[in-house]
Amino acid sequence: MQPRLSLVTLGVADVARSRAFYERLGFVASSTSNANVAFFQAGGTVLALFGRAALAQDATVPEQGSGFRGVTLAHNVATKDEVAAVLAEAVAAGATLVKPAQDVFWGGHCGYFADPDGHLWEVAWNPFFPLDADGNVTLPA
């Protein structure tokens, strides 16, 4: 298998509500989006929003359950000061602040917000993972 992450699909309670939230954050929906699914280009990856019940049915797993699933999404920024600014932008768009921007044990600076369905996003400045000109993380070899 060639290592690659093509799409991240979030199961959401209301596709229209979640689409509006992500659009307030600056994501631009693809023309392939419709009332049942929204697609957003996110660098080399696609963020998709799909109804939670329909997504569970498609994967043939139970829809029930909530709480932390062991997964977070991350938005890395180029400077320490950008962390608080991005968190504030997310809250203004309708997110819930989960953890305010702060220095963290591994030497970076980060905070967390939850989207309207509770999906956790980390906003991080990581001095060990620089960003390229397109804003993509560049891992050391």
N, CA, C and O atoms as a GROMACS GRO file, in nm:
protein
  564
    1MET      N    1   0.084  -0.118   0.000
    1MET     CA    2   0.000   0.000   0.000
    1MET      C    3   0.088   0.124   0.000
    1MET      O    4   0.188   0.129   0.072
    2GLN      N    5   0.054   0.219  -0.079
    2GLN     CA    6   0.126   0.346  -0.080
    2GLN      C    7   0.070   0.434   0.033
    2GLN      O    8  -0.050   0.460   0.034
    3PRO      N    9   0.153   0.480   0.128
    3PRO     CA   10   0.102   0.562   0.238
    3PRO      C   11   0.040   0.692   0.187
    3PRO      O   12   0.104   0.772   0.119
    4ARG      N   13  -0.086   0.711   0.223
    4ARG     CA   14  -0.157   0.830   0.176
    4ARG      C   15  -0.284   0.847   0.259
    4ARG      O   16  -0.347   0.749   0.298
    5LEU      N   17  -0.321   0.971   0.285
    5LEU     CA   18  -0.449   1.003   0.346
    5LEU      C   19  -0.523   1.091   0.247
    5LEU      O   20  -0.483   1.206   0.226
    6SER      N   21  -0.628   1.041   0.186
    6SER     CA   22  -0.698   1.112   0.080
    6SER      C   23  -0.814   1.196   0.132
    6SER      O   24  -0.827   1.313   0.096
    7LEU      N   25  -0.897   1.138   0.216
    7LEU     CA   26  -1.013   1.207   0.272
    7LEU      C   27  -1.021   1.183   0.421
    7LEU      O   28  -0.982   1.078   0.471
    8VAL      N   29  -1.073   1.282   0.492
    8VAL     CA   30  -1.116   1.267   0.630
    8VAL      C   31  -1.265   1.297   0.626
    8VAL      O   32  -1.305   1.408   0.591
    9THR      N   33  -1.348   1.199   0.663
    9THR     CA   34  -1.493   1.217   0.660
    9THR      C   35  -1.545   1.222   0.802
    9THR      O   36  -1.521   1.131   0.882
   10LEU      N   37  -1.616   1.329   0.834
   10LEU     CA   38  -1.675   1.345   0.966
   10LEU      C   39  -1.824   1.312   0.957
   10LEU      O   40  -1.895   1.364   0.871
   11GLY      N   41  -1.870   1.226   1.046
   11GLY     CA   42  -2.013   1.198   1.057
   11GLY      C   43  -2.077   1.310   1.138
   11GLY      O   44  -2.038   1.332   1.253
   12VAL      N   45  -2.173   1.379   1.080
   12VAL     CA   46  -2.232   1.497   1.145
   12VAL      C   47  -2.383   1.480   1.159
   12VAL      O   48  -2.446   1.405   1.084
   13ALA      N   49  -2.440   1.552   1.255
   13ALA     CA   50  -2.584   1.545   1.280
   13ALA      C   51  -2.663   1.618   1.172
   13ALA      O   52  -2.773   1.576   1.136
   14ASP      N   53  -2.609   1.728   1.121
   14ASP     CA   54  -2.680   1.811   1.025
   14ASP      C   55  -2.578   1.862   0.923
   14ASP      O   56  -2.498   1.951   0.954
   15VAL      N   57  -2.580   1.807   0.803
   15VAL     CA   58  -2.480   1.842   0.701
   15VAL      C   59  -2.483   1.991   0.670
   15VAL      O   60  -2.378   2.054   0.660
   16ALA      N   61  -2.602   2.050   0.655
   16ALA     CA   62  -2.611   2.193   0.621
   16ALA      C   63  -2.550   2.279   0.731
   16ALA      O   64  -2.476   2.373   0.702
   17ARG      N   65  -2.581   2.248   0.856
   17ARG     CA   66  -2.526   2.325   0.968
   17ARG      C   67  -2.374   2.314   0.973
   17ARG      O   68  -2.304   2.414   0.990
   18SER      N   69  -2.324   2.192   0.957
   18SER     CA   70  -2.179   2.172   0.962
   18SER      C   71  -2.111   2.236   0.842
   18SER      O   72  -2.002   2.293   0.856
   19ARG      N   73  -2.172   2.228   0.726
   19ARG     CA   74  -2.115   2.293   0.608
   19ARG      C   75  -2.104   2.444   0.631
   19ARG      O   76  -2.001   2.504   0.600
   20ALA      N   77  -2.208   2.504   0.686
   20ALA     CA   78  -2.205   2.648   0.713
   20ALA      C   79  -2.094   2.682   0.813
   20ALA      O   80  -2.026   2.784   0.797
   21PHE      N   81  -2.075   2.599   0.915
   21PHE     CA   82  -1.968   2.622   1.013
   21PHE      C   83  -1.832   2.622   0.945
   21PHE      O   84  -1.752   2.714   0.965
   22TYR      N   85  -1.804   2.519   0.866
   22TYR     CA   86  -1.672   2.511   0.801
   22TYR      C   87  -1.654   2.621   0.697
   22TYR      O   88  -1.542   2.668   0.677
   23GLU      N   89  -1.760   2.662   0.632
   23GLU     CA   90  -1.750   2.775   0.539
   23GLU      C   91  -1.718   2.904   0.614
   23GLU      O   92  -1.644   2.988   0.562
   24ARG      N   93  -1.771   2.922   0.735
   24ARG     CA   94  -1.736   3.039   0.816
   24ARG      C   95  -1.588   3.038   0.854
   24ARG      O   96  -1.529   3.143   0.878
   25LEU      N   97  -1.529   2.921   0.858
   25LEU     CA   98  -1.386   2.910   0.887
   25LEU      C   99  -1.299   2.928   0.763
   25LEU      O  100  -1.177   2.924   0.772
   26GLY      N  101  -1.362   2.948   0.648
   26GLY     CA  102  -1.287   2.972   0.525
   26GLY      C  103  -1.276   2.855   0.431
   26GLY      O  104  -1.218   2.868   0.323
   27PHE      N  105  -1.330   2.739   0.468
   27PHE     CA  106  -1.331   2.625   0.377
   27PHE      C  107  -1.428   2.655   0.263
   27PHE      O  108  -1.534   2.715   0.286
   28VAL      N  109  -1.394   2.615   0.143
   28VAL     CA  110  -1.479   2.638   0.026
   28VAL      C  111  -1.532   2.504  -0.022
   28VAL      O  112  -1.455   2.414  -0.056
   29ALA      N  113  -1.664   2.492  -0.024
   29ALA     CA  114  -1.725   2.365  -0.066
   29ALA      C  115  -1.707   2.343  -0.215
   29ALA      O  116  -1.718   2.436  -0.296
   30SER      N  117  -1.678   2.220  -0.251
   30SER     CA  118  -1.665   2.180  -0.391
   30SER      C  119  -1.802   2.178  -0.458
   30SER      O  120  -1.905   2.162  -0.391
   31SER      N  121  -1.803   2.194  -0.588
   31SER     CA  122  -1.928   2.186  -0.664
   31SER      C  123  -1.986   2.045  -0.661
   31SER      O  124  -2.101   2.026  -0.700
   32THR      N  125  -1.908   1.948  -0.617
   32THR     CA  126  -1.960   1.811  -0.606
   32THR      C  127  -2.041   1.790  -0.478
   32THR      O  128  -2.100   1.684  -0.458
   33SER      N  129  -2.044   1.891  -0.391
   33SER     CA  130  -2.122   1.882  -0.268
   33SER      C  131  -2.271   1.889  -0.300
   33SER      O  132  -2.311   1.943  -0.402
   34ASN      N  133  -2.352   1.831  -0.209
   34ASN     CA  134  -2.497   1.840  -0.222
   34ASN      C  135  -2.558   1.839  -0.083
   34ASN      O  136  -2.486   1.853   0.016
   35ALA      N  137  -2.689   1.824  -0.073
   35ALA     CA  138  -2.756   1.829   0.057
   35ALA      C  139  -2.713   1.716   0.150
   35ALA      O  140  -2.728   1.728   0.272
   36ASN      N  141  -2.660   1.607   0.096
   36ASN     CA  142  -2.624   1.491   0.177
   36ASN      C  143  -2.477   1.481   0.213
   36ASN      O  144  -2.440   1.407   0.304
   37VAL      N  145  -2.392   1.555   0.142
   37VAL     CA  146  -2.248   1.547   0.165
   37VAL      C  147  -2.183   1.677   0.120
   37VAL      O  148  -2.224   1.738   0.021
   38ALA      N  149  -2.082   1.719   0.194
   38ALA     CA  150  -2.004   1.838   0.155
   38ALA      C  151  -1.857   1.799   0.148
   38ALA      O  152  -1.807   1.726   0.234
   39PHE      N  153  -1.790   1.848   0.045
   39PHE     CA  154  -1.647   1.822   0.025
   39PHE      C  155  -1.572   1.954   0.022
   39PHE      O  156  -1.615   2.050  -0.042
   40PHE      N  157  -1.458   1.958   0.093
   40PHE     CA  158  -1.374   2.077   0.099
   40PHE      C  159  -1.230   2.038   0.070
   40PHE      O  160  -1.179   1.943   0.130
   41GLN      N  161  -1.164   2.108  -0.020
   41GLN     CA  162  -1.021   2.086  -0.042
   41GLN      C  163  -0.947   2.139   0.080
   41GLN      O  164  -0.972   2.252   0.122
   42ALA      N  165  -0.858   2.062   0.136
   42ALA     CA  166  -0.780   2.102   0.253
   42ALA      C  167  -0.635   2.064   0.226
   42ALA      O  168  -0.586   1.961   0.274
   43GLY      N  169  -0.566   2.148   0.150
   43GLY     CA  170  -0.432   2.112   0.106
   43GLY      C  171  -0.442   1.992   0.014
   43GLY      O  172  -0.524   1.991  -0.078
   44GLY      N  173  -0.361   1.890   0.038
   44GLY     CA  174  -0.365   1.770  -0.044
   44GLY      C  175  -0.467   1.669   0.003
   44GLY      O  176  -0.473   1.558  -0.051
   45THR      N  177  -0.547   1.704   0.100
   45THR     CA  178  -0.647   1.614   0.157
   45THR      C  179  -0.785   1.676   0.137
   45THR      O  180  -0.797   1.797   0.119
   46VAL      N  181  -0.888   1.594   0.140
   46VAL     CA  182  -1.025   1.642   0.131
   46VAL      C  183  -1.092   1.620   0.266
   46VAL      O  184  -1.082   1.512   0.324
   47LEU      N  185  -1.161   1.723   0.314
   47LEU     CA  186  -1.246   1.711   0.432
   47LEU      C  187  -1.388   1.690   0.381
   47LEU      O  188  -1.438   1.769   0.301
   48ALA      N  189  -1.452   1.584   0.426
   48ALA     CA  190  -1.589   1.554   0.386
   48ALA      C  191  -1.680   1.554   0.508
   48ALA      O  192  -1.640   1.512   0.617
   49LEU      N  193  -1.802   1.601   0.490
   49LEU     CA  194  -1.906   1.598   0.594
   49LEU      C  195  -2.019   1.512   0.540
   49LEU      O  196  -2.069   1.535   0.430
   50PHE      N  197  -2.059   1.413   0.619
   50PHE     CA  198  -2.162   1.319   0.576
   50PHE      C  199  -2.251   1.292   0.696
   50PHE      O  200  -2.202   1.291   0.809
   51GLY      N  201  -2.378   1.271   0.676
   51GLY     CA  202  -2.467   1.241   0.787
   51GLY      C  203  -2.415   1.126   0.871
   51GLY      O  204  -2.373   1.023   0.818
   52ARG      N  205  -2.419   1.144   1.002
   52ARG     CA  206  -2.364   1.042   1.093
   52ARG      C  207  -2.432   0.907   1.076
   52ARG      O  208  -2.365   0.804   1.068
   53ALA      N  209  -2.565   0.906   1.070
   53ALA     CA  210  -2.637   0.779   1.057
   53ALA      C  211  -2.604   0.713   0.924
   53ALA      O  212  -2.583   0.592   0.918
   54ALA      N  213  -2.600   0.791   0.817
   54ALA     CA  214  -2.570   0.735   0.685
   54ALA      C  215  -2.426   0.684   0.678
   54ALA      O  216  -2.400   0.581   0.615
   55LEU      N  217  -2.334   0.755   0.744
   55LEU     CA  218  -2.195   0.711   0.744
   55LEU      C  219  -2.180   0.580   0.821
   55LEU      O  220  -2.109   0.489   0.777
   56ALA      N  221  -2.247   0.570   0.935
   56ALA     CA  222  -2.243   0.445   1.012
   56ALA      C  223  -2.302   0.330   0.932
   56ALA      O  224  -2.249   0.219   0.931
   57GLN      N  225  -2.414   0.358   0.864
   57GLN     CA  226  -2.477   0.254   0.781
   57GLN      C  227  -2.384   0.211   0.669
   57GLN      O  228  -2.372   0.092   0.640
   58ASP      N  229  -2.318   0.308   0.605
   58ASP     CA  230  -2.227   0.276   0.495
   58ASP      C  231  -2.112   0.188   0.544
   58ASP      O  232  -2.068   0.098   0.472
   59ALA      N  233  -2.063   0.215   0.666
   59ALA     CA  234  -1.952   0.137   0.721
   59ALA      C  235  -1.999   0.009   0.789
   59ALA      O  236  -1.917  -0.071   0.834
   60THR      N  237  -2.129  -0.010   0.796
   60THR     CA  238  -2.192  -0.125   0.862
   60THR      C  239  -2.151  -0.137   1.009
   60THR      O  240  -2.117  -0.246   1.057
   61VAL      N  241  -2.155  -0.023   1.080
   61VAL     CA  242  -2.128  -0.020   1.223
   61VAL      C  243  -2.243   0.051   1.293
   61VAL      O  244  -2.314   0.128   1.229
   62PRO      N  245  -2.262   0.027   1.422
   62PRO     CA  246  -2.370   0.094   1.495
   62PRO      C  247  -2.344   0.246   1.503
   62PRO      O  248  -2.230   0.290   1.517
   63GLU      N  249  -2.451   0.323   1.494
   63GLU     CA  250  -2.439   0.469   1.504
   63GLU      C  251  -2.422   0.515   1.649
   63GLU      O  252  -2.362   0.619   1.673
   64GLN      N  253  -2.474   0.439   1.745
   64GLN     CA  254  -2.473   0.479   1.884
   64GLN      C  255  -2.331   0.503   1.935
   64GLN      O  256  -2.234   0.449   1.883
   65GLY      N  257  -2.324   0.585   2.037
   65GLY     CA  258  -2.196   0.611   2.101
   65GLY      C  259  -2.158   0.756   2.085
   65GLY      O  260  -2.188   0.820   1.984
   66SER      N  261  -2.091   0.806   2.185
   66SER     CA  262  -2.042   0.943   2.178
   66SER      C  263  -1.920   0.952   2.268
   66SER      O  264  -1.882   0.854   2.333
   67GLY      N  265  -1.861   1.067   2.271
   67GLY     CA  266  -1.742   1.086   2.352
   67GLY      C  267  -1.616   1.075   2.269
   67GLY      O  268  -1.622   1.067   2.146
   68PHE      N  269  -1.505   1.074   2.336
   68PHE     CA  270  -1.377   1.074   2.267
   68PHE      C  271  -1.353   0.941   2.198
   68PHE      O  272  -1.363   0.836   2.261
   69ARG      N  273  -1.321   0.946   2.071
   69ARG     CA  274  -1.299   0.827   1.990
   69ARG      C  275  -1.151   0.799   1.966
   69ARG      O  276  -1.116   0.707   1.891
   70GLY      N  277  -1.064   0.878   2.029
   70GLY     CA  278  -0.922   0.855   2.008
   70GLY      C  279  -0.869   0.920   1.883
   70GLY      O  280  -0.761   0.885   1.836
   71VAL      N  281  -0.943   1.017   1.826
   71VAL     CA  282  -0.901   1.085   1.704
   71VAL      C  283  -0.920   1.235   1.720
   71VAL      O  284  -1.023   1.280   1.770
   72THR      N  285  -0.821   1.310   1.679
   72THR     CA  286  -0.836   1.455   1.668
   72THR      C  287  -0.786   1.496   1.530
   72THR      O  288  -0.705   1.427   1.469
   73LEU      N  289  -0.834   1.608   1.484
   73LEU     CA  290  -0.784   1.668   1.361
   73LEU      C  291  -0.692   1.781   1.404
   73LEU      O  292  -0.706   1.833   1.515
   74ALA      N  293  -0.599   1.821   1.320
   74ALA     CA  294  -0.507   1.927   1.360
   74ALA      C  295  -0.492   2.030   1.250
   74ALA      O  296  -0.494   1.999   1.130
   75HIS      N  297  -0.476   2.153   1.294
   75HIS     CA  298  -0.447   2.266   1.205
   75HIS      C  299  -0.319   2.328   1.261
   75HIS      O  300  -0.322   2.393   1.365
   76ASN      N  301  -0.208   2.307   1.192
   76ASN     CA  302  -0.082   2.364   1.237
   76ASN      C  303  -0.064   2.504   1.180
   76ASN      O  304  -0.105   2.532   1.067
   77VAL      N  305  -0.003   2.590   1.258
   77VAL     CA  306   0.022   2.729   1.219
   77VAL      C  307   0.171   2.758   1.225
   77VAL      O  308   0.247   2.683   1.286
   78ALA      N  309   0.211   2.868   1.163
   78ALA     CA  310   0.354   2.900   1.150
   78ALA      C  311   0.413   2.969   1.272
   78ALA      O  312   0.534   2.964   1.293
   79THR      N  313   0.328   3.033   1.354
   79THR     CA  314   0.381   3.106   1.470
   79THR      C  315   0.298   3.076   1.594
   79THR      O  316   0.182   3.036   1.586
   80LYS      N  317   0.360   3.094   1.707
   80LYS     CA  318   0.296   3.072   1.836
   80LYS      C  319   0.172   3.160   1.852
   80LYS      O  320   0.069   3.115   1.901
   81ASP      N  321   0.182   3.287   1.810
   81ASP     CA  322   0.072   3.381   1.826
   81ASP      C  323  -0.051   3.344   1.743
   81ASP      O  324  -0.163   3.382   1.778
   82GLU      N  325  -0.031   3.270   1.635
   82GLU     CA  326  -0.144   3.232   1.550
   82GLU      C  327  -0.239   3.134   1.618
   82GLU      O  328  -0.356   3.126   1.580
   83VAL      N  329  -0.191   3.060   1.716
   83VAL     CA  330  -0.276   2.959   1.782
   83VAL      C  331  -0.399   3.025   1.842
   83VAL      O  332  -0.511   2.983   1.813
   84ALA      N  333  -0.380   3.126   1.924
   84ALA     CA  334  -0.494   3.193   1.989
   84ALA      C  335  -0.584   3.258   1.886
   84ALA      O  336  -0.706   3.258   1.901
   85ALA      N  337  -0.526   3.315   1.781
   85ALA     CA  338  -0.606   3.380   1.678
   85ALA      C  339  -0.696   3.281   1.605
   85ALA      O  340  -0.813   3.310   1.580
   86VAL      N  341  -0.643   3.164   1.570
   86VAL     CA  342  -0.723   3.063   1.501
   86VAL      C  343  -0.830   3.007   1.594
   86VAL      O  344  -0.943   2.984   1.551
   87LEU      N  345  -0.798   2.986   1.720
   87LEU     CA  346  -0.899   2.939   1.815
   87LEU      C  347  -1.013   3.041   1.826
   87LEU      O  348  -1.130   3.003   1.829
   88ALA      N  349  -0.979   3.168   1.833
   88ALA     CA  350  -1.081   3.273   1.842
   88ALA      C  351  -1.168   3.276   1.716
   88ALA      O  352  -1.289   3.296   1.725
   89GLU      N  353  -1.106   3.257   1.601
   89GLU     CA  354  -1.181   3.253   1.475
   89GLU      C  355  -1.279   3.136   1.475
   89GLU      O  356  -1.393   3.150   1.431
   90ALA      N  357  -1.235   3.021   1.524
   90ALA     CA  358  -1.322   2.904   1.529
   90ALA      C  359  -1.440   2.928   1.624
   90ALA      O  360  -1.553   2.894   1.591
   91VAL      N  361  -1.413   2.985   1.740
   91VAL     CA  362  -1.520   3.013   1.836
   91VAL      C  363  -1.619   3.113   1.776
   91VAL      O  364  -1.740   3.097   1.793
   92ALA      N  365  -1.569   3.215   1.707
   92ALA     CA  366  -1.657   3.312   1.643
   92ALA      C  367  -1.745   3.248   1.537
   92ALA      O  368  -1.855   3.295   1.510
   93ALA      N  369  -1.695   3.139   1.476
   93ALA     CA  370  -1.772   3.068   1.373
   93ALA      C  371  -1.871   2.969   1.432
   93ALA      O  372  -1.953   2.913   1.360
   94GLY      N  373  -1.866   2.946   1.564
   94GLY     CA  374  -1.960   2.856   1.629
   94GLY      C  375  -1.899   2.737   1.701
   94GLY      O  376  -1.972   2.652   1.751
   95ALA      N  377  -1.767   2.731   1.707
   95ALA     CA  378  -1.700   2.621   1.777
   95ALA      C  379  -1.707   2.643   1.928
   95ALA      O  380  -1.738   2.752   1.976
   96THR      N  381  -1.679   2.536   2.000
   96THR     CA  382  -1.666   2.544   2.146
   96THR      C  383  -1.519   2.534   2.181
   96THR      O  384  -1.450   2.441   2.137
   97LEU      N  385  -1.470   2.629   2.260
   97LEU     CA  386  -1.331   2.622   2.304
   97LEU      C  387  -1.319   2.511   2.407
   97LEU      O  388  -1.390   2.511   2.508
   98VAL      N  389  -1.230   2.417   2.383
   98VAL     CA  390  -1.209   2.303   2.472
   98VAL      C  391  -1.086   2.325   2.560
   98VAL      O  392  -1.087   2.294   2.679
   99LYS      N  393  -0.980   2.378   2.499
   99LYS     CA  394  -0.854   2.404   2.571
   99LYS      C  395  -0.795   2.531   2.513
   99LYS      O  396  -0.763   2.536   2.394
  100PRO      N  397  -0.778   2.635   2.596
  100PRO     CA  398  -0.720   2.759   2.544
  100PRO      C  399  -0.574   2.740   2.503
  100PRO      O  400  -0.508   2.646   2.546
  101ALA      N  401  -0.526   2.830   2.420
  101ALA     CA  402  -0.387   2.826   2.375
  101ALA      C  403  -0.293   2.830   2.494
  101ALA      O  404  -0.309   2.911   2.585
  102GLN      N  405  -0.195   2.740   2.493
  102GLN     CA  406  -0.098   2.734   2.602
  102GLN      C  407   0.027   2.658   2.559
  102GLN      O  408   0.024   2.576   2.467
  103ASP      N  409   0.137   2.687   2.630
  103ASP     CA  410   0.259   2.610   2.606
  103ASP      C  411   0.234   2.467   2.653
  103ASP      O  412   0.164   2.444   2.752
  104VAL      N  413   0.292   2.371   2.580
  104VAL     CA  414   0.269   2.230   2.613
  104VAL      C  415   0.401   2.158   2.637
  104VAL      O  416   0.507   2.206   2.598
  105PHE      N  417   0.391   2.043   2.700
  105PHE     CA  418   0.508   1.969   2.749
  105PHE      C  419   0.608   1.934   2.641
  105PHE      O  420   0.727   1.921   2.670
  106TRP      N  421   0.565   1.920   2.516
  106TRP     CA  422   0.656   1.876   2.411
  106TRP      C  423   0.729   1.992   2.344
  106TRP      O  424   0.805   1.971   2.250
  107GLY      N  425   0.707   2.114   2.392
  107GLY     CA  426   0.783   2.229   2.342
  107GLY      C  427   0.709   2.318   2.245
  107GLY      O  428   0.766   2.416   2.196
  108GLY      N  429   0.585   2.288   2.218
  108GLY     CA  430   0.505   2.371   2.128
  108GLY      C  431   0.403   2.452   2.203
  108GLY      O  432   0.414   2.472   2.324
  109HIS      N  433   0.304   2.498   2.132
  109HIS     CA  434   0.197   2.582   2.186
  109HIS      C  435   0.069   2.539   2.115
  109HIS      O  436   0.066   2.538   1.992
  110CYS      N  437  -0.035   2.504   2.190
  110CYS     CA  438  -0.157   2.457   2.123
  110CYS      C  439  -0.280   2.478   2.208
  110CYS      O  440  -0.272   2.513   2.326
  111GLY      N  441  -0.394   2.457   2.145
  111GLY     CA  442  -0.524   2.459   2.210
  111GLY      C  443  -0.617   2.374   2.127
  111GLY      O  444  -0.581   2.327   2.019
  112TYR      N  445  -0.739   2.353   2.177
  112TYR     CA  446  -0.837   2.269   2.108
  112TYR      C  447  -0.972   2.338   2.102
  112TYR      O  448  -1.012   2.411   2.192
  113PHE      N  449  -1.043   2.313   1.991
  113PHE     CA  450  -1.184   2.350   1.982
  113PHE      C  451  -1.262   2.229   1.932
  113PHE      O  452  -1.205   2.137   1.872
  114ALA      N  453  -1.393   2.231   1.958
  114ALA     CA  454  -1.482   2.127   1.907
  114ALA      C  455  -1.578   2.190   1.807
  114ALA      O  456  -1.633   2.298   1.831
  115ASP      N  457  -1.597   2.123   1.695
  115ASP     CA  458  -1.692   2.172   1.595
  115ASP      C  459  -1.834   2.145   1.646
  115ASP      O  460  -1.850   2.088   1.754
  116PRO      N  461  -1.939   2.185   1.572
  116PRO     CA  462  -2.075   2.168   1.623
  116PRO      C  463  -2.115   2.024   1.656
  116PRO      O  464  -2.210   2.002   1.730
  117ASP      N  465  -2.044   1.926   1.602
  117ASP     CA  466  -2.074   1.786   1.633
  117ASP      C  467  -1.978   1.727   1.736
  117ASP      O  468  -1.983   1.608   1.764
  118GLY      N  469  -1.890   1.811   1.791
  118GLY     CA  470  -1.798   1.764   1.894
  118GLY      C  471  -1.667   1.709   1.842
  118GLY      O  472  -1.587   1.660   1.922
  119HIS      N  473  -1.642   1.715   1.710
  119HIS     CA  474  -1.514   1.667   1.658
  119HIS      C  475  -1.405   1.762   1.705
  119HIS      O  476  -1.415   1.884   1.690
  120LEU      N  477  -1.301   1.705   1.763
  120LEU     CA  478  -1.194   1.786   1.820
  120LEU      C  479  -1.090   1.827   1.717
  120LEU      O  480  -1.044   1.745   1.638
  121TRP      N  481  -1.056   1.954   1.718
  121TRP     CA  482  -0.951   2.011   1.634
  121TRP      C  483  -0.843   2.068   1.726
  121TRP      O  484  -0.872   2.149   1.814
  122GLU      N  485  -0.721   2.026   1.704
  122GLU     CA  486  -0.607   2.087   1.772
  122GLU      C  487  -0.553   2.198   1.681
  122GLU      O  488  -0.537   2.178   1.561
  123VAL      N  489  -0.526   2.313   1.740
  123VAL     CA  490  -0.457   2.421   1.668
  123VAL      C  491  -0.320   2.428   1.733
  123VAL      O  492  -0.309   2.452   1.853
  124ALA      N  493  -0.215   2.408   1.653
  124ALA     CA  494  -0.082   2.392   1.712
  124ALA      C  495   0.026   2.468   1.636
  124ALA      O  496   0.026   2.476   1.514
  125TRP      N  497   0.118   2.522   1.713
  125TRP     CA  498   0.246   2.569   1.661
  125TRP      C  499   0.348   2.468   1.712
  125TRP      O  500   0.365   2.451   1.833
  126ASN      N  501   0.415   2.401   1.620
  126ASN     CA  502   0.512   2.299   1.655
  126ASN      C  503   0.647   2.340   1.596
  126ASN      O  504   0.665   2.332   1.475
  127PRO      N  505   0.741   2.384   1.679
  127PRO     CA  506   0.869   2.430   1.626
  127PRO      C  507   0.952   2.319   1.562
  127PRO      O  508   1.051   2.346   1.495
  128PHE      N  509   0.912   2.193   1.582
  128PHE     CA  510   0.985   2.080   1.527
  128PHE      C  511   0.930   2.034   1.392
  128PHE      O  512   0.993   1.953   1.323
  129PHE      N  513   0.811   2.083   1.354
  129PHE     CA  514   0.745   2.049   1.227
  129PHE      C  515   0.721   2.177   1.149
  129PHE      O  516   0.610   2.231   1.152
  130PRO      N  517   0.820   2.227   1.078
  130PRO     CA  518   0.800   2.352   1.004
  130PRO      C  519   0.697   2.334   0.892
  130PRO      O  520   0.673   2.223   0.844
  131LEU      N  521   0.637   2.446   0.851
  131LEU     CA  522   0.542   2.445   0.741
  131LEU      C  523   0.611   2.491   0.614
  131LEU      O  524   0.698   2.578   0.618
  132ASP      N  525   0.572   2.431   0.500
  132ASP     CA  526   0.628   2.476   0.372
  132ASP      C  527   0.549   2.598   0.324
  132ASP      O  528   0.462   2.648   0.395
  133ALA      N  529   0.580   2.647   0.205
  133ALA     CA  530   0.518   2.768   0.152
  133ALA      C  531   0.366   2.752   0.135
  133ALA      O  532   0.294   2.851   0.135
  134ASP      N  533   0.319   2.628   0.121
  134ASP     CA  534   0.176   2.603   0.107
  134ASP      C  535   0.106   2.575   0.240
  134ASP      O  536  -0.014   2.548   0.242
  135GLY      N  537   0.180   2.581   0.351
  135GLY     CA  538   0.122   2.555   0.482
  135GLY      C  539   0.116   2.410   0.520
  135GLY      O  540   0.048   2.374   0.616
  136ASN      N  541   0.185   2.324   0.446
  136ASN     CA  542   0.187   2.182   0.478
  136ASN      C  543   0.300   2.150   0.575
  136ASN      O  544   0.409   2.208   0.566
  137VAL      N  545   0.274   2.059   0.668
  137VAL     CA  546   0.377   2.016   0.762
  137VAL      C  547   0.488   1.944   0.684
  137VAL      O  548   0.460   1.862   0.596
  138THR      N  549   0.612   1.975   0.718
  138THR     CA  550   0.725   1.904   0.657
  138THR      C  551   0.799   1.831   0.768
  138THR      O  552   0.867   1.892   0.851
  139LEU      N  553   0.784   1.701   0.769
  139LEU     CA  554   0.848   1.619   0.872
  139LEU      C  555   0.998   1.605   0.845
  139LEU      O  556   1.040   1.598   0.730
  140PRO      N  557   1.076   1.602   0.950
  140PRO     CA  558   1.219   1.575   0.931
  140PRO      C  559   1.237   1.434   0.876
  140PRO      O  560   1.156   1.345   0.903
  141ALA      N  561   1.342   1.414   0.800
  141ALA     CA  562   1.370   1.283   0.740
  141ALA      C  563   1.410   1.183   0.847
  141ALA      O  564   1.437   1.067   0.817
   0.00000   0.00000   0.00000
